[in-house]
Amino acid sequence: MSAKLVELQVQARQLGPEERAELASFLLETLEPSDSGDVTQAWEAEIKARWAEIERGDAELIPATEVFADIRRKLS
């Protein structure tokens, strides 16, 4: 491990939880392929489409408690 990396780790440990989360997010973004903008745009379009379905009443909404109970049953 390089001295620079050790220094960065020490500095990161001194950050608050929110700042560490922001730093982690930034670092993960730098590892994504360069075409991730296309993926981001595709996800944004998907999110908007799904939200529109919810607002129109076309989507079947299932309470989280039911979803988790179903998963627990399937995993048992």
trRosetta pair geometry for C-beta under 8 A, 3 or more apart (Angstrom, degrees):
i j d omega theta_ij theta_ji phi_ij phi_ji
1 5 5.2 -113 -177 80 90 130
1 6 5.9 102 129 -54 117 92
2 5 4.6 99 60 4 84 101
2 6 7.1 -147 98 -3 47 84
3 6 5.6 -53 -150 37 36 112
3 7 6.3 39 151 -22 66 105
4 7 5.6 -54 -150 36 31 113
4 8 6.4 31 152 -18 65 105
5 8 5.7 -53 -147 37 32 111
5 9 6.4 35 153 -21 65 104
6 9 5.7 -53 -150 34 31 113
6 10 6.5 33 152 -20 64 104
7 10 5.8 -53 -151 34 32 112
7 11 6.4 28 153 -15 65 107
8 11 5.7 -56 -147 40 33 110
8 12 6.1 36 154 -24 67 106
9 12 5.6 -51 -144 34 31 113
9 13 6.6 35 156 -23 63 102
10 13 6.0 -54 -155 29 30 112
10 14 7.1 27 148 -19 60 105
11 14 5.8 -58 -160 30 38 113
11 15 7.4 47 145 -32 64 95
12 15 5.7 -42 -162 12 43 116
12 20 6.1 93 179 -117 88 91
12 23 6.1 -156 -129 109 105 161
15 19 3.8 -120 -179 95 117 122
15 20 4.8 152 92 -57 118 77
15 23 6.7 103 63 -9 172 138
16 19 4.9 88 54 13 75 104
16 20 7.0 -140 95 -7 35 90
17 20 5.7 -57 -145 36 29 110
17 21 6.3 30 157 -20 65 105
18 21 5.7 -52 -149 35 32 112
18 22 6.4 32 152 -18 64 105
19 22 5.6 -52 -148 36 34 112
19 23 6.3 35 152 -19 66 105
20 23 5.6 -54 -147 38 32 112
20 24 6.2 35 153 -21 66 105
21 24 5.6 -52 -146 36 31 112
21 25 6.3 34 153 -20 63 105
22 25 5.7 -52 -149 35 30 113
22 26 6.4 34 151 -20 63 105
23 26 5.6 -53 -150 35 32 114
23 27 6.4 30 154 -18 66 106
24 27 5.8 -55 -147 37 31 110
24 28 6.3 31 155 -18 65 106
25 28 5.8 -55 -147 37 29 110
25 29 6.4 33 153 -23 63 106
26 29 5.7 -56 -152 32 30 113
26 30 6.8 29 152 -21 63 103
27 30 5.8 -53 -154 30 35 112
27 31 7.1 30 150 -18 63 104
28 31 5.8 -59 -158 32 38 111
28 32 7.2 49 147 -35 66 95
29 32 5.7 -41 -158 10 41 117
29 36 7.6 -171 -156 99 74 162
32 36 4.2 38 139 -65 129 149
33 36 5.7 144 71 -46 66 85
35 38 5.1 -17 170 20 88 117
35 39 7.0 93 121 -16 77 94
36 39 5.0 -51 -153 39 51 116
36 40 6.0 57 147 -25 75 100
37 40 5.5 -50 -145 35 33 114
37 41 6.4 34 154 -18 64 104
38 41 5.8 -54 -149 37 30 110
38 42 6.3 32 152 -20 64 106
39 42 5.6 -54 -148 35 32 112
39 43 6.4 31 154 -18 66 104
40 43 5.9 -54 -148 36 30 109
40 44 6.4 31 153 -20 64 106
41 44 5.6 -53 -147 36 32 112
41 45 6.4 34 154 -19 65 104
42 45 5.8 -54 -151 35 31 111
42 46 6.4 32 150 -19 65 106
43 46 5.5 -54 -147 37 34 113
43 47 6.2 37 154 -22 67 104
44 47 5.7 -51 -146 34 31 113
44 48 6.4 31 155 -18 63 105
45 48 5.8 -55 -149 37 31 111
45 49 6.3 31 153 -20 65 107
46 49 5.7 -56 -148 36 31 111
46 50 6.3 27 156 -16 66 107
47 50 5.9 -56 -146 38 29 108
47 51 6.2 29 155 -19 65 108
48 51 5.7 -54 -144 37 29 111
48 52 6.3 33 154 -22 63 105
49 52 5.7 -53 -151 33 30 113
49 53 6.7 34 150 -21 62 102
50 53 5.6 -50 -154 31 36 114
50 54 6.6 37 149 -19 65 102
50 59 7.0 64 -167 -85 71 148
51 54 5.6 -52 -153 34 36 113
51 55 6.3 33 151 -17 68 106
52 55 5.7 -55 -145 39 32 110
52 56 6.2 27 156 -15 66 109
53 56 5.9 -60 -144 42 28 106
53 58 4.4 -90 -158 72 78 106
53 59 4.2 90 129 -45 107 104
54 57 7.7 35 176 -72 30 27
54 58 7.8 -81 -56 51 19 70
54 59 4.8 -35 -81 35 60 135
54 61 7.0 71 -129 -68 97 113
62 66 5.3 -108 175 80 96 125
62 67 5.5 112 115 -58 116 95
63 66 4.9 91 67 6 84 102
63 67 7.2 -153 99 -6 44 87
64 67 5.4 -55 -146 37 39 114
64 68 6.1 33 159 -15 72 106
65 68 6.1 -56 -145 40 28 106
65 69 6.2 30 155 -20 63 109
66 69 5.7 -54 -143 37 30 112
66 70 6.3 33 156 -21 64 106
67 70 5.8 -57 -153 34 28 112
67 71 6.5 27 151 -17 63 106
68 71 5.5 -52 -147 36 35 112
68 72 6.3 38 153 -21 66 103
69 72 5.7 -52 -148 35 32 112
69 73 6.5 35 152 -20 64 104
70 73 5.7 -53 -150 34 32 113
70 74 6.4 28 154 -16 64 108
71 74 5.7 -58 -149 39 32 110
71 75 6.2 22 157 -13 67 112
72 75 5.9 -63 -144 43 29 105
72 76 6.3 38 156 -36 65 105
73 76 5.9 -51 -149 19 29 115
